[in-house]
């Protein structure tokens, strides 16, 4: 069965076995994704984030040259590039998060005029990751400080989740939103104004 980069299974071992099914920019994209997710988050074991960036940048350049109309795939590649930057603690904290924000902005820009089921999960993930990058830029001001701009993106992610709460990918992203905000923002309702004022 042919997989596509928008519906990759959660098990990296399964994706590795299916790698020969891909070619061209998709092969580069999936190789990049494997490096991105084959390990513990924020641990650059065997320079996996560096390898991920190499493959993902190649995938983006090839796709942009061949099919610039494929805005959904371009947005997803921006997301993955941003994550590979954001989670690579071998890089300077400020610069890597600033660079990640550029990628998340670019990803949201690619799909700003595209409305449909095919963009909800990626838009949600872009907003969550955008919030994380802003949050990490300010983490030195206190572990509980979450900037208002980060809350904007976390809330945007939750709003998208509410449009399709049964989607398995969006459920996983919503769990990350809850964890990233210390459960100040939860899937079941509005975030606590008191908690937000304390945290912001």
HUFEN-V360683 format. One record per backbone hydrogen bond with DSSP energy under -0.5 kcal/mol. NH is the residue of the N-H (numbers start at 1). CO is the residue of the C=O. If there is no record, write none. Layout:
BEGIN
[[NH,CO] [NH,CO]]
END
This chain:
BEGIN
[[7,4] [12,10] [15,11] [16,12] [17,13] [18,14] [19,16] [21,18] [22,19] [26,23] [27,23] [28,24] [29,25] [30,26] [31,27] [32,28] [33,29] [34,30] [35,31] [36,32] [37,33] [38,34] [39,37] [43,40] [44,42] [45,43] [47,44] [48,45] [51,47] [52,48] [53,49] [54,50] [55,51] [56,52] [57,53] [58,54] [59,55] [60,56] [61,57] [62,58] [63,59] [64,60] [65,61] [66,62] [67,63] [70,67] [71,69] [74,70] [75,71] [76,72] [77,73] [78,74] [79,75] [80,76] [81,77] [82,78] [83,79] [84,80] [85,81] [86,82] [87,83] [88,85] [89,87] [91,88] [96,92] [97,93] [98,94] [99,95] [100,96] [101,97] [102,98] [103,99] [104,100] [105,101] [106,102] [107,103] [108,104] [109,105] [110,106] [111,107] [112,109] [114,111] [115,113] [119,116] [120,116] [121,117] [123,119] [124,120] [125,121] [126,122] [127,123] [128,124] [129,125] [130,126] [131,127] [132,128] [133,129] [134,130] [135,131] [136,132] [137,133] [138,134] [138,135] [139,136] [141,138] [142,139] [145,142] [146,144] [146,199] [147,145] [151,147] [152,148] [153,149] [154,150] [155,151] [156,152] [157,153] [158,154] [159,155] [160,156] [161,157] [162,158] [163,159] [163,160] [164,160] [164,161] [167,164] [171,167] [172,168] [173,169] [174,170] [175,171] [176,172] [177,173] [178,174] [179,175] [180,176] [181,177] [182,179] [183,178] [184,181] [186,184] [186,189] [189,186] [192,184] [196,192] [197,193] [198,194] [199,195] [200,196]]
END
